[in-house]
Amino acid sequence: KQLQLIRFGKKASRSTMSQFFAAFLSALALGCGVFGQEEEFNKDSFATFGSGGPKVSACKWYHWDKSGSPVLPRGPSKLGNRCRVQTLQHYMTGFENGRTFTVVRDGTEMWAHAGGRHDHPDDPDLDSMMVSIVSPQSMMQKKSSLVQRIMRRRLDTDSQAGTSSLSMTKVHLRVRTGEICMPGGGYGHEEFSAPLSQEAVNFIENKLCLCQADGVRSICFQEDHWGDEGITGWLPMPGSKNLGRALETYVELEQDSMLLGWRADTIRNLKALDMNSDGVIKLGEVLHQAGQRGVTQDWLDLMKKEDPCKVVNSQRDLNTWLQTLTNVAEHPGQLADELRKAKVYPEGREKDWEPANEWLRQRYHFSFLSDKEACRDLWNSAASQV
């Protein structure tokens, strides 16, 4: 918006002028402050739900420097997409005021782990799980209305089909959460009434933690999860998608699927890490590419000291997907058949792909390691060859 200058008459006093400009500057600072400054966050940070409610502390999956600031692979979390930042602030205010809030997941959550700036213009949604806080009366009305709708629907169906069975259907209720510019949700939904029950208190205290995503304080899960990109999310790979759930995304695609482009881009990014094109991504190549792609040396040094297997297992994971996705692209349907024969292809509504992932790691001899000394030795050996 253009700023219009106001011309004061000769009789305007100096104090009047001062008051005007003070108000003007305050408004300007308020307008800029919403987006212009990262929020303070350290290992002692915490947030309280409402007034005197349950507290969440800084997530334990962070690694801290001596001053208590998080050490992140892409540097401190910086303000990114303006709309995303304002939406995160909106829901964090909701948490602190005892109202509906959101818990970031997958794409948005990764930036709490990786740091840097989440500024993708083509990513207009906030990946998160909604936690709706409603009044007891509203909760009862919704439950009553829901039961009535299910009963009516079931009776109508029974009268047409001549059956008498009754099945319950999970219905997602849409809750108005205020005027925000980016929709939240997509990764589940919880609903609690105010004042909070012990179940709700336990959920907040035992499942959630405080994080910083896109430069603003947010609510995350205590589970150490790197979002859609999985354990390799610390390594920038522009153009790749969903390495954290690659089988779920890419194992069986129709010939006209839009995800074919995603898969091709992901394979191309994986092959770029194989610097000598021998079909294997070596740990030395990963370490070299990490430096080339802007991963901070402070984070690498800290990982080598505290959690070397995170980087070593990332290299093993990258190799698994280089072999797997190349095979899937060249031989459509073959891997899905093999997974079914091995009885690790998930069936049913709630699919658990981890048995299939581990089957693939064993197939290509890239199972994850847990011995820190062994991982550190592999790191030292690879670094000497870079």
C-alpha positions in Angstrom: 0.0 0.0 0.0 1.2 3.5 -0.7 1.9 5.7 2.2 0.1 9.1 2.0 1.8 12.1 3.6 -0.4 14.2 5.8 0.4 17.9 5.7 -0.1 19.6 9.1 -1.3 23.2 9.3 0.9 25.9 10.9 -1.1 25.7 14.1 -0.2 22.0 14.7 1.9 21.8 17.8 5.2 20.0 18.0 3.7 17.5 20.5 1.0 16.7 18.0 3.5 16.0 15.3 5.5 13.8 17.7 2.5 11.8 18.7 1.5 11.3 15.1 5.0 10.0 14.0 5.2 7.8 17.1 1.9 6.2 16.2 3.0 5.9 12.6 6.3 4.2 13.4 4.6 1.9 15.9 2.2 0.8 13.3 4.9 0.3 10.7 7.0 -1.7 13.1 4.0 -3.9 14.0 3.3 -4.5 10.4 6.9 -5.5 9.6 7.4 -7.4 12.9 4.9 -10.1 12.0 7.2 -11.3 9.2 10.6 -9.6 9.7 12.2 -11.3 12.7 12.9 -14.9 13.8 11.6 -15.9 17.2 14.0 -16.8 19.9 14.4 -20.5 20.5 16.8 -22.5 22.6 17.1 -25.7 24.6 15.4 -24.1 27.6 12.4 -22.9 25.6 8.9 -24.1 26.5 5.3 -23.2 25.8 2.2 -23.6 28.0 -1.2 -24.5 26.6 -3.6 -21.8 27.8 -3.3 -20.4 31.3 -1.6 -22.9 33.6 -2.2 -25.8 31.3 0.2 -28.6 30.2 3.6 -27.5 29.0 5.8 -28.6 26.1 9.6 -28.3 26.1 12.0 -28.0 23.3 12.1 -31.2 21.2 14.7 -33.7 22.4 15.7 -34.6 18.9 17.5 -31.3 18.5 21.3 -31.1 18.9 22.5 -28.0 20.8 25.7 -25.9 20.8 27.4 -24.7 24.0 25.2 -21.6 24.1 22.0 -23.7 23.9 21.1 -22.8 20.3 20.1 -25.6 17.9 22.7 -26.8 15.4 20.9 -27.5 12.1 22.3 -28.9 8.9 21.1 -25.9 6.8 21.8 -23.3 9.5 19.2 -21.6 11.7 15.6 -21.8 10.7 14.9 -18.6 8.8 11.6 -16.8 7.9 10.4 -18.3 4.6 7.1 -18.1 2.8 5.2 -15.1 4.4 1.8 -16.9 4.4 3.3 -20.1 5.9 5.0 -18.0 8.7 1.8 -16.1 9.5 -0.2 -19.4 9.6 2.3 -21.0 12.0 2.1 -17.9 14.2 -1.7 -18.0 14.2 -1.8 -21.6 15.4 1.0 -21.1 18.0 -1.0 -18.2 19.4 -4.0 -20.6 19.5 -1.9 -23.1 21.6 -0.8 -20.4 24.0 -4.3 -19.2 24.4 -5.8 -22.6 24.9 -7.5 -22.8 21.5 -7.3 -24.9 18.4 -3.8 -25.5 17.2 -1.8 -27.5 14.7 1.1 -29.9 14.9 3.5 -29.7 12.0 4.2 -32.8 10.0 6.2 -34.1 7.0 7.1 -31.2 4.6 6.8 -28.4 7.1 8.2 -30.5 10.0 11.3 -31.2 8.0 12.4 -27.6 8.2 12.3 -27.8 12.0 14.9 -30.6 11.7 16.9 -29.2 8.7 16.7 -25.4 9.3 17.2 -23.0 6.5 14.3 -21.4 4.7 11.1 -23.0 3.5 10.3 -20.6 0.7 8.8 -22.8 -2.0 6.1 -20.8 -3.9 4.6 -24.0 -5.3 3.9 -25.5 -1.9 0.7 -23.6 -0.7 -0.5 -26.0 2.0 0.6 -26.4 5.7 1.4 -30.1 6.3 0.1 -30.7 9.8 -2.3 -32.5 12.1 -5.1 -30.4 13.5 -6.0 -30.4 17.2 -9.4 -28.8 17.6 -10.5 -27.5 21.1 -14.2 -27.2 21.4 -16.7 -26.6 24.2 -18.3 -29.6 26.0 -21.7 -28.5 24.7 -20.4 -28.3 21.1 -18.8 -31.7 21.5 -22.0 -33.3 22.7 -24.0 -31.6 19.9 -21.6 -32.9 17.3 -21.6 -36.4 18.7 -25.4 -36.4 18.8 -25.7 -35.1 15.3 -23.1 -37.5 14.0 -24.9 -40.5 15.5 -28.2 -39.3 14.1 -26.7 -38.9 10.6 -25.1 -42.3 10.7 -28.4 -43.9 11.9 -30.4 -42.2 9.2 -28.0 -43.1 6.5 -27.8 -46.7 7.7 -31.6 -47.0 8.0 -32.0 -45.6 4.5 -29.5 -48.1 3.2 -31.1 -51.0 5.1 -34.5 -50.2 3.8 -33.2 -50.4 0.3 -31.0 -53.4 0.7 -33.2 -55.3 3.2 -30.4 -55.8 5.7 -30.3 -55.1 9.4 -26.5 -54.7 10.2 -25.1 -51.5 11.6 -21.6 -50.2 10.8 -19.9 -47.2 12.2 -18.2 -44.8 9.8 -15.3 -42.5 10.8 -16.4 -39.0 9.9 -14.0 -36.0 9.8 -15.5 -32.9 11.2 -14.4 -29.6 9.7 -13.8 -26.9 12.3 -13.5 -23.2 11.6 -10.2 -22.1 13.0 -10.0 -18.4 12.1 -9.0 -16.3 9.2 -5.7 -17.7 7.9 -4.1 -17.7 4.5 -2.9 -21.3 4.4 -5.0 -24.3 5.2 -3.7 -26.7 7.9 -4.3 -30.4 8.3 -4.0 -33.3 6.0 -2.2 -35.5 8.5 -4.9 -36.5 10.9 -7.2 -34.8 13.4 -7.7 -34.8 17.2 -10.6 -33.1 19.0 -10.7 -32.3 22.7 -13.1 -30.4 24.8 -12.3 -27.5 27.2 -11.4 -27.8 30.0 -8.9 -30.5 28.9 -9.5 -34.1 30.0 -6.6 -36.1 31.4 -6.4 -37.9 28.0 -5.8 -34.5 26.3 -3.2 -33.4 28.9 -1.3 -36.7 28.4 -1.4 -36.2 24.6 0.1 -32.8 24.9 2.7 -33.7 27.5 3.7 -37.1 26.2 3.4 -36.7 22.4 4.2 -33.1 21.6 7.2 -30.8 21.9 8.3 -27.3 21.0 10.2 -26.7 17.8 11.1 -23.9 15.4 10.0 -24.1 11.8 10.4 -21.3 9.3 11.8 -19.1 12.0 8.8 -19.2 14.3 8.0 -21.4 17.3 5.7 -24.2 16.5 4.4 -27.5 17.9 6.0 -30.8 16.7 5.8 -34.4 17.7 8.4 -35.8 20.1 9.0 -38.6 17.6 12.3 -38.1 15.6 10.8 -37.9 12.1 12.3 -36.0 9.2 9.1 -35.7 7.2 8.5 -36.8 3.6 12.3 -36.9 2.9 13.1 -39.4 5.7 16.5 -39.8 7.2 18.2 -38.1 4.2 16.2 -34.9 4.7 19.3 -33.1 6.0 20.9 -33.3 2.6 19.5 -30.7 0.1 18.2 -32.6 -3.0 16.2 -30.1 -5.0 13.7 -31.9 -7.2 13.5 -35.1 -5.3 10.3 -36.0 -3.5 9.2 -38.4 -0.8 12.3 -40.4 -0.2 11.0 -40.9 3.3 8.1 -42.9 1.9 9.4 -43.9 -1.5 7.7 -47.3 -1.8 4.3 -45.9 -0.8 4.7 -43.2 -3.5 6.4 -44.9 -6.4 6.1 -48.7 -6.3 3.0 -49.0 -8.4 2.2 -46.1 -10.7 -0.3 -45.8 -13.6 1.3 -45.0 -17.0 -0.3 -41.5 -16.9 0.4 -40.7 -13.2 1.7 -37.2 -12.4 4.1 -39.0 -10.0 6.1 -40.4 -12.9 7.7 -37.0 -13.1 8.5 -36.9 -9.4 10.1 -40.4 -9.6 12.2 -39.4 -12.6 13.4 -36.3 -10.9 14.2 -38.3 -7.7 16.2 -40.9 -9.7 18.1 -38.1 -11.4 19.0 -36.5 -8.1 20.2 -39.8 -6.7 22.4 -40.5 -9.7 23.9 -37.0 -9.3 25.3 -38.2 -5.9 27.0 -41.1 -7.7 29.9 -38.9 -8.8 31.9 -41.5 -10.7 28.7 -43.2 -12.1 29.6 -46.7 -10.9 26.1 -47.3 -9.6 26.9 -47.0 -6.0 26.7 -43.9 -3.8 29.7 -43.9 -1.5 29.9 -42.3 1.9 32.8 -40.1 0.6 30.6 -38.9 -2.2 27.8 -38.0 0.2 30.2 -36.1 2.5 31.7 -34.2 -0.5 28.2 -33.3 -1.8 27.1 -32.2 1.6 29.7 -29.5 1.7 29.0 -28.5 -1.9 25.2 -28.2 -1.2 25.6 -26.0 1.9 25.3 -28.4 4.8 27.1 -26.6 7.7 30.4 -28.0 8.9 29.2 -27.3 12.5 26.4 -29.8 12.1 28.6 -32.4 10.4 31.2 -32.1 13.2 28.4 -32.5 15.8 26.9 -35.5 14.1 30.3 -37.2 13.8 30.7 -36.7 17.6 27.1 -37.4 18.8 25.2 -39.4 16.1 27.5 -40.5 13.3 25.1 -43.3 12.2 22.6 -40.6 11.1 24.9 -39.7 8.2 26.2 -43.2 7.6 22.6 -44.6 7.4 21.6 -41.8 5.1 24.2 -43.0 2.6 22.9 -46.5 3.0 19.3 -45.3 2.5 20.3 -43.3 -0.6 21.9 -46.4 -2.1 18.8 -48.5 -1.4 16.6 -46.0 -3.2 19.0 -45.6 -6.1 18.8 -49.3 -6.8 15.1 -49.7 -6.0 13.6 -46.8 -7.9 15.8 -47.5 -11.0 14.5 -51.1 -10.9 10.9 -49.9 -10.5 11.2 -47.5 -13.5 12.8 -50.1 -15.7 10.6 -53.1 -14.7 7.1 -51.8 -13.8 5.2 -54.2 -11.5 8.1 -56.5 -10.8 9.0 -55.2 -7.4 5.4 -55.1 -6.2 5.1 -58.8 -7.1 8.3 -59.7 -5.3 7.2 -57.8 -2.2 3.9 -59.8 -2.2 5.7 -63.1 -2.6 7.9 -62.1 0.3 4.7 -61.3 2.3 6.0 -57.8 3.1 3.6 -55.8 0.9 1.2 -54.0 3.2 -2.4 -54.8 2.8 -5.5 -53.2 4.3 -6.3 -49.6 5.1 -3.5 -48.7 7.5 -0.4 -49.6 5.5 2.9 -50.2 7.3 5.7 -50.1 4.7 8.6 -50.5 7.2 8.8 -54.4 6.8 9.1 -53.8 3.0 11.7 -51.1 3.5 13.8 -53.4 5.7 13.4 -56.2 3.2 14.9 -54.0 0.5 17.8 -52.8 2.7 18.7 -56.5 3.4 18.4 -57.3 -0.3 20.9 -54.7 -1.3 23.0 -55.2 1.9 22.4 -51.7 3.2 20.7 -52.4 6.6 21.0 -49.5 9.1 23.8 -49.5 11.6 23.5 -48.6 15.3 27.1 -48.9 16.6 28.4 -45.4 16.9 32.0 -46.4 16.9 31.6 -48.5 13.8 29.8 -45.6 12.1 32.5 -43.2 13.2 35.2 -45.5 11.7 33.4 -45.6 8.4 33.1 -41.8 8.4 36.8 -41.3 9.1 37.8 -43.8 6.4 35.5 -42.1 3.8 36.6 -38.6 4.8 40.2 -39.5 4.2 39.4 -40.4 0.6 37.4 -37.2 -0.2 
